[in-house]
């Protein structure tokens, strides 16, 4: 069973930056495309950024150019660099596989952007 542990969230002002990390247990991490998901208050969880096994990335329109997803397979870790943060980026952020049968969700990390 893969365990996911997210960290790096916090309270920042609009325009600020945060770097989220997600550590995955187990040696199978490198075999999967990974994603970061946002659950905004009152909304369902949705994918905001994805990275393939070979490092190709994709983003939803609202974060493209501001967020950068990356991975370090040797450390079983995926990152999300968040720049130029906006109040609408507020939510709990989770990582998981991108597609297929997802692993159990971690506790997530709270990001709060004040205006």
C-alpha positions as CSV (number, residue, x, y, z in Angstrom):
1,X,0.0,0.0,0.0
2,X,1.5,3.3,-1.1
3,X,1.3,6.1,1.5
4,X,1.3,9.7,0.4
5,X,2.5,12.6,2.7
6,X,2.0,16.1,1.5
7,X,3.7,19.2,3.1
8,X,4.6,22.7,2.4
9,X,1.3,24.5,2.6
10,X,0.7,27.7,4.6
11,X,-0.9,31.1,4.6
12,X,0.5,33.6,2.1
13,X,-0.5,36.9,0.7
14,X,-1.7,37.3,-2.9
15,X,1.4,37.3,-5.2
16,X,3.4,35.1,-2.8
17,X,4.9,31.7,-3.4
18,X,4.9,28.2,-1.9
19,X,6.6,25.0,-2.7
20,X,4.6,21.8,-1.9
21,X,6.1,18.4,-1.5
22,X,4.6,14.9,-1.7
23,X,6.6,11.9,-0.5
24,X,5.4,8.5,-1.6
25,X,6.4,5.3,0.1
26,X,7.4,2.3,-1.9
27,X,9.6,1.8,-4.9
28,X,6.9,1.9,-7.6
29,X,6.6,5.6,-7.6
30,X,8.7,6.1,-10.8
31,X,6.4,3.9,-12.8
32,X,3.5,6.3,-12.7
33,X,2.4,9.6,-13.9
34,X,1.6,11.8,-10.9
35,X,-0.7,14.8,-10.3
36,X,-1.4,17.5,-7.8
37,X,-5.1,18.0,-7.0
38,X,-6.8,21.0,-5.4
39,X,-9.9,20.8,-3.3
40,X,-11.2,24.4,-2.9
41,X,-13.8,25.2,-0.2
42,X,-17.2,23.8,-1.2
43,X,-15.8,22.2,-4.4
44,X,-14.8,18.7,-5.5
45,X,-11.2,17.7,-5.7
46,X,-9.7,18.5,-9.2
47,X,-6.5,17.9,-11.0
48,X,-4.4,21.1,-11.5
49,X,-1.0,19.7,-12.7
50,X,0.3,16.5,-14.0
51,X,3.7,15.0,-14.8
52,X,4.4,11.9,-16.8
53,X,6.9,9.2,-16.1
54,X,9.4,10.9,-18.4
55,X,8.8,14.4,-17.0
56,X,6.3,15.9,-19.5
57,X,4.0,18.3,-17.7
58,X,0.5,19.7,-18.2
59,X,-1.6,22.2,-16.3
60,X,-5.1,23.6,-16.2
61,X,-5.4,27.0,-17.8
62,X,-5.8,28.9,-14.5
63,X,-2.4,27.8,-13.1
64,X,-0.3,27.5,-16.3
65,X,2.6,29.9,-16.2
66,X,2.4,30.2,-12.4
67,X,2.7,26.6,-11.1
68,X,5.5,24.1,-11.9
69,X,5.3,20.4,-11.2
70,X,8.4,18.3,-10.9
71,X,9.5,15.0,-9.6
72,X,12.5,13.3,-8.1
73,X,12.2,9.6,-8.6
74,X,15.2,8.8,-6.5
75,X,13.5,10.5,-3.5
76,X,10.0,9.2,-4.4
77,X,8.8,12.8,-4.3
78,X,6.8,15.1,-6.4
79,X,6.8,18.9,-6.0
80,X,4.6,21.8,-6.9
81,X,6.2,25.2,-7.1
82,X,3.4,27.8,-6.8
83,X,4.2,31.4,-7.8
84,X,2.0,34.5,-8.1
85,X,-0.6,33.0,-5.9
86,X,-4.1,34.2,-6.1
87,X,-7.0,33.9,-3.5
88,X,-8.7,31.3,-5.8
89,X,-5.7,29.0,-5.3
90,X,-6.9,28.5,-1.8
91,X,-7.7,24.9,-0.9
92,X,-6.3,21.6,0.3
93,X,-3.7,20.2,-2.1
94,X,-3.2,16.5,-2.6
95,X,-1.0,14.4,-4.8
96,X,-1.8,11.1,-6.3
97,X,-1.5,9.1,-9.5
98,X,-2.7,10.8,-12.6
99,X,-5.5,8.5,-13.8
100,X,-6.2,4.8,-13.3
101,X,-7.0,3.4,-9.9
102,X,-5.8,6.0,-7.4
103,X,-3.9,5.3,-4.3
104,X,-5.4,6.1,-0.9
105,X,-5.4,9.9,-0.4
106,X,-3.0,11.5,2.1
107,X,-4.0,14.2,4.5
108,X,-3.2,16.9,2.1
109,X,-1.7,20.3,2.8
110,X,-3.7,23.5,3.3
111,X,-2.9,26.5,1.1
112,X,-4.6,29.8,2.0
113,X,-4.0,32.9,-0.1
114,X,-5.2,36.2,1.4
115,X,-6.1,39.1,-0.8
